[in-house]
Amino acid sequence: MIGADAASKLMQAKNLAGCTFEIPKASKGRGEKTSALFSQAIGSEATDKLISHFGGERIYIPRDQEHRRMLRNRRIVEAYNQGQSVNEIANDFDMSDRWVWEVLKTTDMSAAH
């Protein structure tokens, strides 16, 4: 919704990444401080989109490393669902077969469709 560039900036912002925020319903009044934090990181246009879509809701902003790990884990699940063996996956992702099994055990297997 805000674009990959803005989303990446959120996940790299030291004062935002890894935190849960209540998205304000408006950029003025009670939401002014939070809105200013987001605007500083991603600009006012992207912040307005977040407020418009998520105003009043709590959202978690993952750290960039968490996001990359989540994407990697989904790719592992996709490979497994497409018939690749655990050993092939371990080799492709430069990890142990035990770690691949752990990823498969702890990742929603339907997440990669």
C-alpha positions as CSV (number, residue, x, y, z in Angstrom):
1,M,0.0,0.0,0.0
2,I,2.8,2.5,0.8
3,G,5.3,0.8,-1.6
4,A,8.3,-1.3,-1.0
5,D,10.7,1.6,-0.6
6,A,8.6,3.2,2.2
7,A,8.0,-0.2,3.9
8,S,11.8,-0.9,3.8
9,K,12.4,2.5,5.4
10,L,10.0,1.7,8.2
11,M,11.7,-1.6,8.9
12,Q,15.1,0.1,9.1
13,A,14.0,3.1,11.2
14,K,15.7,2.7,14.6
15,N,12.8,4.3,16.4
16,L,10.1,2.3,14.6
17,A,11.4,-1.1,13.6
18,G,10.6,-3.9,16.1
19,C,7.9,-1.9,17.8
20,T,4.1,-1.9,17.9
21,F,2.3,1.3,17.3
22,E,-1.3,2.4,17.5
23,I,-1.8,4.2,14.2
24,P,-3.5,7.5,14.8
25,K,-6.9,8.3,13.2
26,A,-5.5,11.7,12.2
27,S,-2.2,13.3,11.9
28,K,-3.2,16.2,14.2
29,G,-4.2,16.2,17.8
30,R,-3.4,13.1,19.8
31,G,-1.8,11.4,16.8
32,E,0.6,14.2,16.0
33,K,3.6,12.8,17.7
34,T,3.3,9.3,16.2
35,S,2.4,10.8,12.8
36,A,5.6,12.9,13.0
37,L,7.7,9.8,13.7
38,F,6.3,8.1,10.7
39,S,6.6,11.1,8.4
40,Q,10.2,11.5,9.3
41,A,10.9,8.0,8.3
42,I,8.7,7.6,5.2
43,G,7.4,11.0,4.3
44,S,4.0,12.6,4.8
45,E,2.3,11.0,1.7
46,A,3.0,7.4,2.8
47,T,2.1,8.4,6.4
48,D,-1.3,9.7,5.3
49,K,-1.9,6.4,3.5
50,L,-1.1,4.4,6.6
51,I,-3.4,6.6,8.7
52,S,-6.2,6.3,6.1
53,H,-5.9,2.6,6.0
54,F,-4.9,1.6,9.5
55,G,-6.1,4.5,11.6
56,G,-7.1,3.4,15.1
57,E,-5.4,0.0,14.7
58,R,-2.3,-1.4,16.3
59,I,0.4,-2.6,13.9
60,Y,3.8,-4.2,14.4
61,I,6.7,-3.0,12.3
62,P,9.2,-5.8,11.9
63,R,12.9,-5.2,11.8
64,D,14.4,-5.6,8.3
65,Q,16.2,-8.7,9.4
66,E,13.0,-10.3,10.6
67,H,11.3,-9.5,7.3
68,R,14.2,-11.0,5.4
69,R,14.0,-14.2,7.6
70,M,10.3,-14.4,7.1
71,L,10.7,-14.2,3.3
72,R,13.5,-16.8,3.4
73,N,11.4,-19.1,5.4
74,R,8.5,-18.8,3.0
75,R,10.8,-19.6,0.1
76,I,12.0,-22.7,2.0
77,V,8.3,-23.8,2.5
78,E,7.6,-23.1,-1.2
79,A,10.6,-25.2,-2.3
80,Y,9.5,-28.0,0.0
81,N,5.9,-27.8,-1.2
82,Q,7.1,-28.0,-4.8
83,G,8.9,-31.3,-4.0
84,Q,12.5,-30.3,-3.2
85,S,14.1,-32.5,-0.6
86,V,15.2,-31.1,2.7
87,N,18.9,-31.9,1.7
88,E,18.5,-29.9,-1.5
89,I,16.9,-27.0,0.3
90,A,19.6,-27.0,2.9
91,N,22.2,-26.9,0.2
92,D,20.4,-24.1,-1.7
93,F,20.1,-22.0,1.4
94,D,23.4,-22.8,2.9
95,M,22.0,-24.2,6.1
96,S,21.9,-27.5,7.9
97,D,19.1,-30.0,7.2
98,R,18.1,-29.7,10.9
99,W,17.6,-26.0,10.5
100,V,15.4,-26.6,7.4
101,W,13.3,-29.0,9.4
102,E,13.0,-26.4,12.2
103,V,11.9,-23.8,9.6
104,L,9.3,-26.2,8.2
105,K,8.1,-27.2,11.6
106,T,7.6,-23.6,12.8
107,T,6.5,-21.9,9.6
108,D,2.8,-21.8,8.4
109,M,3.0,-24.3,5.5
110,S,0.1,-22.5,3.7
111,A,1.9,-19.2,3.9
112,A,3.8,-19.9,0.7
113,H,1.3,-20.1,-2.1
